[in-house]
C-alpha cells in the first residue's frame, strides 16, 4: 500500500469516530420547569478515553434560569463544562446551572446552552431533571435518535481543504514541503492558553470550519497551558482531552494542527512532557495533519546544557510512536535565539525550530539572528507572533509597519506562522471583541491586530 493511501484511510477512520449520537429526554411538568421541556444530550466527539457533548433545552413555556442534572450510564470522570456555573460530578451524578446570560429560553425555543468534555465512556444519561422536574416520568418519554451513517473509512480529507491539497508534510532543507516535495508556507492562528480562554473557541468545530472558509487559515495551534494554576499539571487528563478535541476537529475540517506544550519551564517537567507526547503520538501520530511543538517559550536557559537534552528526550518519545510528523523545538530567550540552536542542532529528521516575535519589541536585530539560523540550515516555524509589544499588547498598541516587515520576511523565506491569539479581551493581540459568538461569524467582532492578521492570511 502506498504511503498516501494509508494516510488518507486513517484520517477517514478518525473522522468516522466523531459520528454524533443524541439522546433527547422530555421532562415531566414541574413547579419551575415548563411542561414539555426537552433536554438533548448530543455526543459530538468520542475518542475512546473521553468524549465531548453539547446540551440543548427546548421550552414549550418560557424558562428564566435552569439547573440540569442527570446520571451517566457510562464511567465518567474529570468533566469540564463551559457556559455554566456550579457544575459538579459526584460519582455518576452530574449537575450544572446556567451562567446568567444563557438562563432565559423563550417559549418554543431550542437553545444549546452548554457543552463539556469528560474522561471515560459517553454512554447515555438517565434520571435527568430540569429545575427539579424529573425527566422520563409521568408524561415524559425518552427517545434515542439514530446515529448518522459513518463516512467511508477511505474517504480523503474534505475537498479543497489544506490537508487535501498538501497531504503529509516534511522538512526539505530549511523549508517545509508538501507531500509532492513542493515548498509551502502554512498560515493560521493560535489559541489562547486553553485554561484562560473566555470561551472554548479553540475546541469548537464550527469555529474552526468558519476560520478555514472565511479567513482561509491552513493551520491552527492549540496552546495547552502547562504550569499555571488550573492548567495541565493540575489536571492532565482533563486538558489532554481538550487537546484531543482540537486534534479530532482539525482532522474533520482538513486543517493542520500544532499541539503546543505551552510552557516556560517545560524542562523542569520533562517526564510529564514525555508522557503527554508519547500518548498522543501513539494515538494520533498516524494523521498527516498533526505537528508537535514540544516547548513554547523557554526562558534564558542553556541550549546545549538544558534545552537540547530536553528536546532529545521528548523527540525520542514522539519518534517511538510517530516516525515522520514535523516536530517544532522551542529555542532560548522566549524562542528568540534560533542562532544559538543552529550552532548545535538536534539530530533527526523533520525537525523545525520555534521563532517568536512581537513587532513593537522585536525588529531587524531579531531577523538578523533568524537569518543566521537559516544560513546555517535551520528550518524555522513562527508558531506565535503579534503586531504588539512582547506582553501581547497590554497597552493596546499595534506596530503595523514593523509587523509588515516581519510578514514580508516570512513570505520571502517561506516560513510558516500562526498569529496570537483567538480570544476576546483588551490585549491588542486578541483577535475578537466582546460578544463574539462561539461558533464563528466574526466579521463584526474583529479586535486589535485581527484585520492585519486576516489580510495576510492566504487570499
Secondary structure by P-SEA (a helix, b strand, c coil): ccaaaaaaaaaaaaaaaabbbbbbbbbccccccccbbbbbbcccccccccccbbbbbbbccccccbbbbbbbccccccccccccccccccccbbbbbbcccccccccccccccccccccccccccccccccccccccccbbbbbcccccccccccccccccccccccbbbbcccccccccccccccccccccccccccccccccaaaaaaaaacccccbbbbbbbccccccccccaaaaaaaaaaaaaaaaaacbbbbbcccccccccaaaaaaaaaaaaaaccccccccccccccccccccccccaaaaaaaaaaaaaacccccbbbbbbcccccaaaaaaaccccccbbbbbbbbbcccccaaaaaaaaaaaaabbbbbccccccccccccccccccaaaaaaaaaaaaaacccccccccccccccccccccccccccccccccccaaaaaaaaccc
